[in-house]
Amino acid sequence: MSEFWSNCLSRLEQELPAQQFNTWIKPLRLEGSANPEEGLRLFAPNGFILKWVRDRYLSRIEEFGREFFNTEISIDLTIGQGSTPVARPAPVVPPLSGSNGGGSDAVAPGASELPASASRPAAALKMPSREKTGYEKTRLNAAFTFDNLVVGKANDLARAAAMRVAENPGSDYNPLFIYGGAGLGKTHLIHAIGNRILADRPDKVLRYVHAEDYYQDVVRAYQQKSFDVFKRYYRSVDVLLIDDVQFLNGKNRTQEEFFYAFNALMEAKKQIIITCDTYPKDITGLEDRLITRFDWGLTVQIEPPEMEMRVAILEKKAEAEGVRLDKEVAFFIAKHLKSNVRELEGALKKVLAYSQFHGRAIGLDMAKEALKDVIGAYNRQITVENIQKTVAEYYKIKVADLYSKKRTRIIARPRQVAMWLAKDLTPHSYPAIGDAFGGRDHTTVLHAVRTIEDLKMKDNQLNHDLHVLLQVLKG
Ligand SMILES: Nc1ncnc2c1ncn2[C@@H]1O[C@H](COP(=O)(O)OP(=O)(O)OP(=O)(O)O)[C@@H](O)[C@H]1O
C-alpha cells in the first residue's frame, strides 16, 4: 500500500503546482489492507481539505489506483489522521472527563446531522494554549495573504474592511461578514486576515474553521460527551474565522452551539469573521437569531472580478508558477471566463500543463487549443435549467419530477445524472445546485455526484447516457 501511495504522490507532485501539492495532497494519509479490493481509506486532516480533494483530485487518485493495482478500487475519503501523524491535524475532542456541561448538551444532533464518519473514533481536541499554539493549530493556509490577493473594484471594499479588522481585531467591525459567489476569493481573504493578525500579534489565539469542521467538532463533542472542552475551546480564542457558514444549513444543534459561542466571543470583544455564499438575509436553513447577529458588524460583498482584475489575477498566478504570461493570452482567457477566479486558475493550469505536455511555448493559438472545451462549454452558457430540460427529455420524464420528492429509481437516477452534469458543466456550488433541484441539501448533490462518478466506471448504459447527454449539452 505504501508503494502505491508513494507512486501516487510522486505522480501528483509532477502534475500539480508545488503550492497545490503541498496544500492539498501532502497532508493526506492513505491506509488499507494489502488487498486493495477491500477498499482504501484516505484521511484528510479537515473538512476543507476533504472537500477540495474530493472535488478535484479524488478521481485522479482512483485512476492511479486502477492502473497500479490493475483492478477497480474504491477510496473512502474521510476526516481523520489515520495511524500516522499528519502535517495539520484536525481538531478533535477528548473522551468525556465528567460532566457534560449543562442541559442543552444532552440534546443530540438530529440523525440527519450525523455525517457518515460520525461513528468513527476521534482523537483529542486540545485546548489552545498560548505557549503551545503554533501556526499549524490555527489551521491557516500560509499561501493566502494580502500580498498575493489582487485588488479591483470587485473586492476593494471587502479587502479594505479585512485590512482594518486585521489591524484592529475586536474593535471596529465585529463580526465582519464577507459574502460572494463560489470561487471569488472569500477563503483567500479570511486566511489573509488571519495571517496578518498573527504576523503582527503572535500572542493572539486564532482559529480558522470551515463550517463543516465546526459541525464535525459538535458531533464529536456530542458522541464523547465533551461539550465542556468544546465550549471552552471555541470561547477561548481571540479571533474566530469561520468559513462557508451556509454549511450550517439545517444543522440545528450545531447552529445552537455556534449561537452561544458567537455571543460569548462578542461579549468578550473577540473578533469574529465569517464568510458565506449569500447575503445574510438570503441564507436558507439558518436560524433568524443567527442571521440578525451576522448583521451587527459590517457586511461586505465580493463580486465577480472585472476584466482588468481577471487579467491581473492570471498574471499573478502565472508568476507564482514561474511563468510570464503574454498579455494577449491573459486577455483571451479573461475575456472568456468571467464569473469565477477558481475557473480562471483552472484554465491557466490547463494551459501550463498543455504547454509542458506538448513541449510548446505558451501563445495565443496554443491557449485556444488547450481551452477549446472549457471555453466552448462556457460560451454555450450551459445552465442548470437547460440541463434539467435535456435530461428530462432524454429519460422521458417531466422536468417537475426532477424537483419533486419522488424517490423511485426511474426518477431518482435521472435526477442524480442531472446533478452530476450541473456540477460538471456549470460553475455552481453544491448548495446552489441543491436549490435548483427543489431546495435539496448540498449533501444530496454531493451524494449524487459521487454515485454517478462511481457508477460510470461500472455501468455501460449509464456511461452511454452520460456521453450522449454531454454531447447534446456541449453542442
Ligand atoms: N482577488 C484574488 N487575487 C488572487 N487570487 C484570488 C483572488 N480571488 C480568488 N483568488 C484565488 O481563487 C481561488 C478560489 O478562491 P477562494 O477559495 O478563496 O474562493 P471562495 O470564494 O472561498 O470559494 P468557495 O465559496 O467555493 O469556497 C483561490 O486559489 C484564490 O487564491
The ligand as a Gaussian input file, in Angstrom:
#p B3LYP/6-31G(d) Opt

LIG

0 1
 N       -8.509000      38.630000      -5.833000
 C       -7.808000      37.493000      -5.933000
 N       -6.481000      37.537000      -6.106000
 C       -5.755000      36.403000      -6.212000
 N       -6.291000      35.165000      -6.149000
 C       -7.615000      35.071000      -5.959000
 C       -8.439000      36.224000      -5.844000
 N       -9.707000      35.832000      -5.673000
 C       -9.686000      34.491000      -5.679000
 N       -8.421000      34.026000      -5.841000
 C       -7.992000      32.628000      -5.909000
 O       -9.073000      31.868000      -6.422000
 C       -9.150000      30.615000      -5.773000
 C      -10.518000      30.423000      -5.209000
 O      -10.691000      31.368000      -4.159000
 P      -11.372000      31.001000      -2.765000
 O      -11.209000      29.549000      -2.442000
 O      -10.887000      31.979000      -1.779000
 O      -12.886000      31.259000      -3.168000
 P      -14.186000      31.192000      -2.267000
 O      -14.913000      32.448000      -2.542000
 O      -13.846000      30.882000      -0.863000
 O      -14.929000      29.962000      -2.950000
 P      -15.994000      28.891000      -2.308000
 O      -17.199000      29.684000      -1.944000
 O      -16.253000      27.953000      -3.453000
 O      -15.335000      28.246000      -1.147000
 C       -8.053000      30.600000      -4.720000
 O       -6.939000      29.902000      -5.214000
 C       -7.706000      32.074000      -4.541000
 O       -6.329000      32.262000      -4.211000

